[in-house]
């Protein structure tokens, strides 16, 4: 039996105990901390560069090639670490609701079950099913315990994500049918082997289905409008888990499936994806600048940063893919910290409107420091792991494509190709990020402190510890990114 099964069963048992009447917050916190410790142990004993480890396989429908297969390589372990770490932080900052508290914490645990199961699954059938399991409690958390127009936000997210899941399912079925008779399987290892042998060469249509399905789930432009509204209405723990972990499912899926199985199709439709990801970075970036509420600004910011990861994927070289994988981890930590702080601020003030806030650093200096550090990480300031990830994406993407040369006054001159133009746009996106993040910090924490906010309580207790841990992890791997690069690079496959 794979030890990865323990990571799946722990939050599942915690959810069962919570629904059975145990102390909901205590059980959820103990279960999530236990899982984090176990993930760290697996990371410590993992033999780098040796493919999937901790593998177990249980046939489910052998005639269709469906088996419950668990296994992890360096990239999977990184995502499992991210999942368990943010689960701990989400439970730590959660405010126990007055009604249905048991279901609230059980929903958080079920999301954890879903994301951990998806990242630990090698069989694509269960990879998909675990993701669907995580979506259900996400909708409940927004619709029942959210704020603002929460039901409209929950329904909009449900419609978009259901559509994305349906298109993704068609893509996975197409991938299954594309395989030769007698060799069909959902085992990702076998699928990659068939692709290497040339059996899946005519799969461009399958790649497009996967791109659209995963793209909707990741809020790829123009399928992005559900995300900011959902995050602004969701309770902080739900926003942390979805934006920090669950939304990475689609990008992880593209790296896992599209890159090794359909590299020719990725190159064939690269220009289409480049246009869309520039929409994520520039269009959504400027929309983010126009926001007047912190929660909406963070929601659009999360959508914008997905464009960087798409850029790393479509460039299709070792450096860009390593940066994209590292960005999955880095962005998950930074956006989770920001949503945690946003939720704490809403709890204290009852508003996140920039026009009603100001000078809060005078009343809550530690809170202001934490938010400033999280904002710097999101911008990509050197010293944080986000900077290391973005740098690899930019250098890798700028080296992508075919170098172009033209004639000027009879002399041959170099011209930017499509990848390099997209990279320049992405670098400009860093400037946009700095504008909206620093403006938000100035409006919330600097300036004149209103009398109504003079006695706001400082961030303390478990929320303070949780956010501090997220910031420390970003700083540690920001100074020593090679630790994670050495972990994930052997797991990446490129043509």
C-alpha positions as CSV (number, residue, x, y, z in Angstrom):
1,X,0.0,0.0,0.0
2,X,1.3,3.4,-0.9
3,X,2.0,5.8,1.9
4,X,0.3,8.4,-0.3
5,X,-3.0,6.8,0.7
6,X,-2.4,8.1,4.2
7,X,-2.4,11.7,2.9
8,X,-5.8,11.0,1.3
9,X,-7.4,9.2,4.2
10,X,-6.3,11.6,7.0
11,X,-8.5,14.5,5.9
12,X,-11.2,12.0,5.0
13,X,-11.2,10.6,8.5
14,X,-11.1,14.1,10.0
15,X,-14.2,15.0,8.0
16,X,-16.0,11.9,9.2
17,X,-15.1,12.6,12.8
18,X,-16.2,16.2,12.4
19,X,-19.6,15.2,11.0
20,X,-19.9,12.6,13.8
21,X,-19.8,15.3,16.4
22,X,-16.2,15.8,17.3
23,X,-14.7,19.2,18.0
24,X,-14.7,20.5,14.4
25,X,-12.0,23.1,14.5
26,X,-9.6,21.0,16.7
27,X,-10.0,17.8,14.6
28,X,-9.6,19.6,11.3
29,X,-6.5,21.4,12.6
30,X,-4.9,18.2,14.0
31,X,-5.7,16.3,10.8
32,X,-4.2,18.9,8.5
33,X,-1.1,19.4,10.6
34,X,-0.6,15.6,10.7
35,X,-0.8,15.5,6.9
36,X,1.7,18.3,6.5
37,X,4.2,16.5,8.8
38,X,3.7,13.3,6.8
39,X,4.2,15.2,3.5
40,X,7.5,16.6,4.8
41,X,8.6,13.1,5.8
42,X,7.8,11.8,2.3
43,X,9.7,14.7,0.8
44,X,12.7,14.0,3.1
45,X,12.9,10.3,2.1
46,X,12.1,10.8,-1.6
47,X,15.0,9.6,-3.9
48,X,15.5,12.5,-6.4
49,X,15.6,11.8,-10.1
50,X,14.2,8.3,-10.0
51,X,10.7,8.7,-11.4
52,X,7.5,7.8,-9.6
53,X,7.9,6.5,-6.1
54,X,5.5,5.2,-3.4
55,X,3.5,3.5,-6.2
56,X,0.6,1.2,-5.5
57,X,-1.9,-0.1,-8.0
58,X,-5.4,-1.6,-7.4
59,X,-7.4,-2.7,-10.5
60,X,-10.9,-1.2,-10.6
61,X,-12.2,-1.9,-14.1
62,X,-9.4,-3.9,-15.8
63,X,-11.3,-4.3,-19.0
64,X,-11.2,-0.5,-19.5
65,X,-7.7,0.0,-18.2
66,X,-8.9,1.8,-15.0
67,X,-6.9,1.3,-11.9
68,X,-6.5,3.2,-8.6
69,X,-2.9,4.1,-9.0
70,X,-1.0,6.3,-6.5
71,X,2.5,7.5,-7.0
72,X,4.5,10.7,-6.8
73,X,7.6,12.2,-8.4
74,X,9.2,15.5,-7.6
75,X,6.5,17.6,-9.2
76,X,3.7,15.6,-7.5
77,X,5.4,15.9,-4.1
78,X,5.8,19.7,-4.5
79,X,2.1,20.0,-5.2
80,X,1.3,17.7,-2.2
81,X,3.4,19.9,0.0
82,X,1.6,22.9,-1.3
83,X,-1.8,21.2,-0.7
84,X,-1.1,20.2,2.9
85,X,0.6,23.5,3.8
86,X,-2.3,25.6,2.6
87,X,-4.8,23.3,4.2
88,X,-3.2,23.9,7.5
89,X,-3.2,27.7,6.9
90,X,-6.8,27.7,5.8
91,X,-8.0,25.8,8.9
92,X,-5.9,28.0,11.1
93,X,-7.5,31.3,9.8
94,X,-11.0,29.9,9.6
95,X,-13.7,31.6,11.7
96,X,-16.1,29.0,13.0
97,X,-19.6,30.0,11.7
98,X,-22.6,30.2,14.0
99,X,-24.6,27.7,11.9
100,X,-23.5,24.3,10.4
101,X,-20.0,24.6,11.7
102,X,-19.4,20.9,11.3
103,X,-20.3,21.0,7.7
104,X,-18.1,24.0,7.2
105,X,-14.9,22.3,8.5
106,X,-15.9,19.0,6.8
107,X,-16.1,20.9,3.5
108,X,-12.6,22.2,4.0
109,X,-11.4,18.7,4.7
110,X,-13.1,17.3,1.6
111,X,-11.4,19.9,-0.6
112,X,-8.1,18.7,0.9
113,X,-9.0,15.1,0.1
114,X,-9.8,16.1,-3.5
115,X,-6.7,18.1,-4.3
116,X,-4.3,15.6,-2.6
117,X,-6.0,12.7,-4.4
118,X,-5.7,14.4,-7.7
119,X,-2.0,15.2,-7.4
120,X,-1.2,11.7,-6.1
121,X,-3.1,9.9,-8.8
122,X,-1.3,8.5,-11.8
123,X,-4.5,7.1,-13.4
124,X,-6.3,9.9,-15.2
125,X,-9.7,8.6,-14.3
126,X,-9.1,9.2,-10.6
127,X,-7.1,12.3,-11.4
128,X,-10.3,13.7,-12.8
129,X,-12.7,12.3,-10.2
130,X,-10.7,13.6,-7.2
131,X,-10.8,17.1,-8.8
132,X,-14.6,16.9,-9.2
133,X,-14.9,15.8,-5.5
134,X,-13.0,19.0,-4.5
135,X,-15.3,21.2,-6.5
136,X,-18.5,20.3,-4.7
137,X,-17.6,21.5,-1.2
138,X,-16.1,24.6,-2.8
139,X,-19.5,25.6,-4.2
140,X,-21.1,24.9,-0.8
141,X,-18.6,27.1,1.0
142,X,-19.2,30.0,-1.3
143,X,-23.0,29.6,-1.5
144,X,-23.7,29.0,2.2
145,X,-20.9,30.7,4.2
146,X,-19.8,33.4,1.7
147,X,-20.5,37.1,1.7
148,X,-22.0,39.6,-0.7
149,X,-24.0,38.2,-3.6
150,X,-22.7,34.7,-2.6
151,X,-25.3,32.6,-4.3
152,X,-24.9,34.3,-7.7
153,X,-21.1,33.9,-7.4
154,X,-21.6,30.2,-6.5
155,X,-23.9,29.6,-9.4
156,X,-21.6,31.4,-11.9
157,X,-18.6,29.5,-10.7
158,X,-20.6,26.2,-10.9
159,X,-21.7,26.9,-14.5
160,X,-18.2,27.8,-15.7
161,X,-16.4,25.0,-13.8
162,X,-19.0,22.4,-14.8
163,X,-18.5,23.4,-18.5
164,X,-14.8,23.2,-18.1
165,X,-15.0,19.8,-16.4
166,X,-17.3,18.5,-19.2
167,X,-14.9,19.7,-21.9
168,X,-12.0,18.2,-20.0
169,X,-13.9,14.9,-19.7
170,X,-14.4,14.8,-23.4
171,X,-10.7,15.4,-23.9
172,X,-9.8,12.5,-21.5
173,X,-12.2,10.2,-23.3
174,X,-10.7,11.3,-26.6
175,X,-7.2,10.6,-25.3
176,X,-8.4,7.1,-24.3
177,X,-10.0,6.4,-27.7
178,X,-6.9,7.7,-29.5
179,X,-4.9,4.8,-28.1
180,X,-4.6,1.6,-30.1
181,X,-7.1,-1.2,-29.4
182,X,-5.8,-3.6,-26.8
183,X,-3.5,-1.0,-25.3
184,X,-6.0,1.5,-24.0
185,X,-5.5,2.7,-20.5
186,X,-5.9,5.7,-18.2
187,X,-2.5,5.0,-16.7
188,X,-0.4,8.2,-17.5
189,X,2.8,6.2,-17.6
190,X,1.5,4.0,-20.4
191,X,0.0,6.9,-22.3
192,X,3.3,8.8,-22.3
193,X,5.1,5.6,-23.5
194,X,2.6,5.3,-26.3
195,X,3.2,8.9,-27.3
196,X,6.9,8.4,-27.3
197,X,6.4,5.4,-29.6
198,X,4.4,7.5,-32.0
199,X,1.0,6.0,-31.5
200,X,-0.7,9.3,-30.5
201,X,0.6,11.6,-33.3
202,X,-2.8,12.6,-34.6
203,X,-4.1,14.0,-31.3
204,X,-4.3,17.8,-32.0
205,X,-8.0,17.8,-31.5
206,X,-7.6,16.0,-28.1
207,X,-5.1,18.7,-27.1
208,X,-7.5,21.4,-27.9
209,X,-10.2,19.8,-25.8
210,X,-7.7,19.5,-22.9
211,X,-6.6,23.1,-23.4
212,X,-10.1,24.5,-23.3
213,X,-11.2,22.3,-20.4
214,X,-8.2,22.9,-18.3
215,X,-8.2,26.6,-19.4
216,X,-11.7,27.2,-18.1
217,X,-10.8,25.6,-14.8
218,X,-7.7,27.8,-14.6
219,X,-9.6,31.0,-15.7
220,X,-7.7,31.4,-18.9
221,X,-8.8,34.5,-20.8
222,X,-11.6,35.0,-21.9
223,X,-13.1,32.3,-19.6
224,X,-11.9,34.1,-16.4
225,X,-14.9,36.2,-15.2
226,X,-16.1,33.6,-12.7
227,X,-13.0,33.6,-10.6
228,X,-12.8,37.2,-9.2
229,X,-16.5,37.2,-8.2
230,X,-16.2,33.7,-6.6
231,X,-13.1,34.6,-4.6
232,X,-14.5,37.9,-3.4
233,X,-17.6,36.1,-2.1
234,X,-15.9,33.0,-0.7
235,X,-14.9,32.8,2.9
236,X,-11.2,33.2,3.3
237,X,-10.3,29.5,3.8
238,X,-12.2,28.5,0.6
239,X,-10.5,31.3,-1.4
240,X,-7.1,30.1,-0.1
241,X,-7.7,26.5,-1.0
242,X,-9.2,27.2,-4.4
243,X,-6.9,30.0,-5.6
244,X,-3.9,28.5,-3.9
245,X,-4.2,24.9,-4.8
246,X,-7.3,23.7,-6.6
247,X,-6.9,26.1,-9.5
248,X,-3.4,24.7,-10.1
249,X,-5.0,21.4,-11.1
250,X,-5.5,22.6,-14.7
251,X,-1.9,23.9,-15.1
252,X,-0.5,20.8,-13.5
253,X,-2.7,18.7,-15.9
254,X,-1.3,20.5,-18.9
255,X,2.3,20.0,-17.7
256,X,1.6,16.3,-17.0
257,X,-0.5,15.4,-20.1
258,X,-0.2,18.0,-22.9
259,X,3.5,18.6,-22.7
260,X,4.8,14.9,-22.9
261,X,1.9,13.5,-24.9
262,X,1.1,16.3,-27.5
263,X,4.3,18.4,-27.8
264,X,3.6,18.9,-31.6
265,X,0.1,20.2,-30.9
266,X,1.4,22.5,-28.2
267,X,3.7,24.0,-30.8
268,X,1.1,24.0,-33.5
269,X,-1.4,26.1,-31.5
270,X,1.2,28.1,-29.6
271,X,0.2,31.4,-31.2
272,X,-3.4,31.0,-30.0
273,X,-2.3,30.3,-26.5
274,X,0.2,33.2,-26.6
275,X,-2.6,35.6,-27.5
276,X,-4.9,34.3,-24.7
277,X,-2.2,34.4,-22.0
278,X,-1.3,38.0,-23.0
279,X,-5.0,38.7,-22.4
280,X,-4.6,37.3,-18.9
281,X,-1.5,39.4,-18.2
282,X,-2.4,42.7,-19.8
283,X,-6.1,43.0,-20.1
284,X,-6.8,41.4,-16.7
285,X,-3.9,43.3,-15.3
286,X,-5.4,46.7,-16.3
287,X,-8.8,45.5,-15.0
288,X,-7.1,44.7,-11.7
289,X,-5.7,48.3,-11.5
290,X,-9.3,49.6,-11.8
291,X,-10.7,47.7,-8.8
292,X,-11.9,49.6,-5.8
293,X,-12.1,46.7,-3.3
294,X,-9.3,44.6,-2.0
295,X,-11.0,41.2,-2.4
296,X,-11.9,41.9,-6.0
297,X,-8.4,43.2,-6.7
298,X,-6.9,40.0,-5.3
299,X,-9.3,37.9,-7.3
300,X,-8.3,39.5,-10.6
301,X,-4.7,39.4,-9.5
302,X,-4.9,35.6,-9.2
303,X,-6.3,35.4,-12.7
304,X,-3.6,37.6,-14.1
305,X,-0.8,35.6,-12.7
306,X,-2.1,32.4,-14.4
307,X,-0.8,34.0,-17.6
308,X,2.8,33.7,-16.5
309,X,2.4,29.9,-15.9
310,X,0.8,29.4,-19.3
311,X,3.7,31.3,-20.9
312,X,6.2,28.9,-19.2
313,X,4.2,25.9,-20.5
314,X,3.8,27.0,-24.1
315,X,7.5,27.9,-24.5
316,X,8.1,24.2,-24.1
317,X,11.7,24.1,-23.0
318,X,13.4,22.9,-19.7
319,X,13.9,26.3,-18.2
320,X,10.4,27.6,-18.9
321,X,8.7,24.4,-17.7
322,X,10.8,24.4,-14.5
323,X,9.8,28.0,-13.9
324,X,6.1,27.3,-14.6
325,X,6.2,24.4,-12.1
326,X,7.9,26.5,-9.5
327,X,5.4,29.2,-10.1
328,X,2.6,26.8,-9.2
329,X,4.0,26.5,-5.8
330,X,5.1,30.2,-5.4
331,X,1.8,31.7,-6.5
332,X,-0.2,29.2,-4.3
333,X,1.6,30.4,-1.2
334,X,1.5,34.2,-2.0
335,X,-2.2,34.3,-3.0
336,X,-3.2,32.1,0.0
337,X,-1.4,34.5,2.4
338,X,-3.1,37.5,0.8
339,X,-6.6,36.0,0.9
340,X,-5.9,35.0,4.6
341,X,-5.0,38.6,5.4
342,X,-7.9,39.9,3.4
343,X,-10.3,37.7,5.4
344,X,-8.8,38.9,8.7
345,X,-9.2,42.5,7.6
346,X,-12.9,41.9,6.6
347,X,-13.5,40.3,10.0
348,X,-12.1,43.4,11.8
349,X,-13.6,46.2,9.7
350,X,-16.6,44.7,7.9
351,X,-15.4,46.3,4.6
352,X,-12.6,46.0,2.0
353,X,-13.5,49.1,0.1
354,X,-10.3,51.2,-0.4
355,X,-12.3,54.4,0.1
356,X,-13.2,53.5,3.6
357,X,-9.8,52.3,4.8
358,X,-6.4,54.0,5.4
359,X,-3.7,54.3,7.9
360,X,-4.3,50.8,9.4
361,X,-0.5,50.1,9.8
362,X,-0.6,52.6,12.7
363,X,-3.2,50.4,14.5
364,X,-1.9,47.0,13.3
365,X,1.8,47.3,12.5
366,X,2.4,43.5,12.3
367,X,-0.6,43.1,10.1
368,X,0.8,45.8,7.8
369,X,4.2,44.1,7.7
370,X,2.7,40.7,6.8
371,X,0.6,42.2,4.1
372,X,3.5,44.1,2.7
373,X,5.7,41.0,2.5
374,X,2.9,39.0,0.9
375,X,2.4,41.8,-1.7
376,X,6.1,42.0,-2.4
377,X,6.1,38.2,-3.0
378,X,3.1,38.5,-5.4
379,X,4.9,41.2,-7.3
380,X,8.0,39.0,-7.7
381,X,10.4,40.9,-5.5
382,X,13.9,39.3,-5.4
383,X,14.3,37.2,-2.3
384,X,10.9,35.5,-2.7
385,X,10.4,32.2,-4.6
386,X,8.0,34.0,-6.9
387,X,10.9,36.0,-8.3
388,X,12.9,32.8,-9.0
389,X,9.9,31.3,-10.8
390,X,9.2,34.3,-12.9
391,X,12.8,34.8,-13.9
392,X,13.0,31.2,-15.2
393,X,9.7,31.7,-17.1
394,X,10.9,34.9,-18.7
395,X,14.3,33.6,-19.8
396,X,12.9,30.3,-21.0
397,X,10.1,31.9,-22.9
398,X,12.3,34.6,-24.5
399,X,14.5,31.7,-25.9
400,X,11.4,30.0,-27.3
401,X,10.3,30.0,-30.9
402,X,12.4,30.5,-34.0
403,X,14.8,33.5,-34.1
404,X,13.7,36.1,-36.7
405,X,15.9,38.2,-38.9
406,X,15.0,40.9,-41.3
407,X,16.6,43.5,-43.7
408,X,17.1,47.1,-42.8
409,X,19.1,49.4,-45.1
410,X,20.6,46.3,-46.7
411,X,21.8,44.9,-43.4
412,X,20.4,41.9,-41.6
413,X,18.8,42.8,-38.2
414,X,17.3,40.8,-35.5
415,X,13.5,41.0,-34.9
416,X,11.4,39.8,-32.0
417,X,9.4,36.6,-32.6
418,X,6.0,35.8,-31.1
419,X,7.4,34.3,-27.9
420,X,9.7,37.2,-27.3
421,X,6.8,39.7,-27.8
422,X,4.7,37.8,-25.3
423,X,7.6,37.8,-22.9
424,X,8.0,41.5,-23.2
425,X,4.3,41.8,-22.4
426,X,4.7,39.5,-19.4
427,X,7.6,41.6,-18.1
428,X,5.4,44.7,-18.4
429,X,2.8,42.7,-16.4
430,X,5.3,42.8,-13.5
431,X,5.0,46.6,-13.6
432,X,1.2,46.4,-13.6
433,X,1.4,44.1,-10.6
434,X,3.6,46.6,-8.7
435,X,1.1,49.4,-9.5
436,X,-2.0,47.7,-8.2
437,X,-0.3,46.0,-5.2
438,X,1.5,49.1,-4.0
439,X,-1.5,51.2,-4.5
440,X,-3.6,48.8,-2.5
441,X,-1.1,48.9,0.3
442,X,-1.0,52.6,0.3
443,X,-4.8,53.0,0.5
444,X,-5.2,50.4,3.2
445,X,-2.2,50.8,5.5
446,X,-0.8,54.3,4.9
447,X,-2.3,57.8,5.2
448,X,-4.6,59.1,7.9
449,X,-6.0,56.7,10.4
450,X,-9.7,57.2,11.0
451,X,-11.0,57.2,14.6
452,X,-13.3,54.2,13.7
453,X,-10.2,52.0,13.1
454,X,-8.0,53.3,15.9
455,X,-8.7,50.3,18.2
456,X,-8.5,47.5,15.6
457,X,-7.0,44.3,17.1
458,X,-3.6,43.1,15.8
459,X,-3.3,39.8,14.0
460,X,-2.5,37.2,16.6
461,X,-2.9,33.5,17.5
462,X,-3.2,30.8,14.8
463,X,-3.8,33.2,11.9
464,X,-0.6,35.0,12.7
465,X,1.4,31.8,12.9
466,X,-0.2,30.5,9.6
467,X,0.6,33.6,7.6
468,X,4.1,33.8,9.1
469,X,4.8,30.2,8.0
470,X,3.7,30.9,4.4
471,X,5.9,34.0,4.3
472,X,8.9,32.1,5.8
473,X,8.5,29.3,3.2
474,X,8.4,31.8,0.4
475,X,11.6,33.5,1.7
476,X,13.5,30.3,2.4
477,X,12.9,28.9,-1.1
478,X,13.4,32.4,-2.6
479,X,16.9,32.4,-1.3
480,X,17.5,28.7,-2.1
481,X,15.3,27.9,-5.1
482,X,17.7,25.3,-6.3
483,X,16.3,22.9,-3.6
484,X,12.9,22.9,-5.4
485,X,14.5,23.0,-8.9
486,X,16.5,19.9,-8.2
487,X,13.3,18.2,-7.0
488,X,11.0,19.0,-9.9
489,X,13.4,19.2,-12.9
490,X,13.8,15.3,-13.3
491,X,10.0,15.0,-13.3
492,X,9.5,17.3,-16.3
493,X,9.3,15.8,-19.8
494,X,9.8,17.9,-23.0
495,X,10.4,17.0,-26.6
